[in-house]
């Protein structure tokens, strides 16, 4: 299948320790570890009531309170200048604010006016968004429940009711971003778990290939309620007991959760060159697959991963021997890392390499999150 090259002409991020791409590069360059203890107010309950000691049962418990946390965003974020009231934006969960800010900053990075003028070329947004409860949704549910139980259980005096729009934290962030920034192309969110950001990029490329848009923003956001994610991944036996993510290390014992958002602005390469846009990178192929009737929720299939990678290489007209750097998913879980490594070995079967020709970007060190792109 022929894949028309797609240029990346803008980018932005809201990540632990990095509220813009320049700060992210500094973290990577200096190898800084952004994993910390959860903020004291992140769980809205005393941590010692949740953290489990050795031998404790794991029902509604967690054995770690470490993760990657966005800090300082409220001081950086300007809710003015959108096509929505600033007071309403400030009342929304950070999942909305990070999306609005990230899309606007990505458009500015691409030298585009945001909000877009009425005569702007058709521009859309596809957002990967894990559809777990956000803190704003949980707080709204808590306030509603206490209101219904007001006679039997008094509502805590410091509890306020969050904005009702926080109930719709899955798809609404993409819709509000389109409304707030005058994006008149397709705008929606999807949840494909860890592959959400790559699905968003692939679907955004499809819109450009189909000429349904001339510019697309693709990205992902995760602002899952932190207590929910820690208890949930401990129940699944996927959370690192040490609170350390060590991709491909022999003693890796699980993942460490992180939060944040990141976006890229995409344009057909020929159009970007003709317009004199600054080109940050070029996408020449994207492969998607699934495991079908194999494995389980936390047991990925090497065959499914190989199918996705082979599709991407075929679209790009490349072979594995042409590649000098791989950024891996690298969950830090024994099963996930082993399957991913087996997939790479299968893909590279028959290729000849000199020592050091191809590097793997996910090193066995502590880090807050990892991503996959082939």
Buried (B, 14 or more C-beta within 10 A) or exposed (E): EEBEBBBBBBBBBBBBBBBBBEEBEEBEEEEEBBBBEBEEEBBEEEBEEBBBEEEEEEEEBBBBBBBBBBEEBEEEBEBEEBEBEEEBBEBBBBBBBBBBBBBBBBBBBBEBEBBBEEEBEBBBBBBBBBBBBBBBBBBBBBBBEBEEEEEEEEBEEEEEBBBEBBBEBBBBBBBBBBBBBBBBBBBBBBBBEBBBBBBBBBBBBBBBBEEEBBBBBBBBBBBBBBBBBBBBBBBBEBBBEBBBBBBBBEEBBBBBBBBBBBBBBBBBBEBBEEEEBEEBEEBBBBBBBEBEEEBEEBEBBBBBBBBBBBBBBBBBEEEBEEBEEBBBBBBBBBBBBBBBBBBBEBBBEEEEEEEEEBEBBBBBEBBBBBBBBB
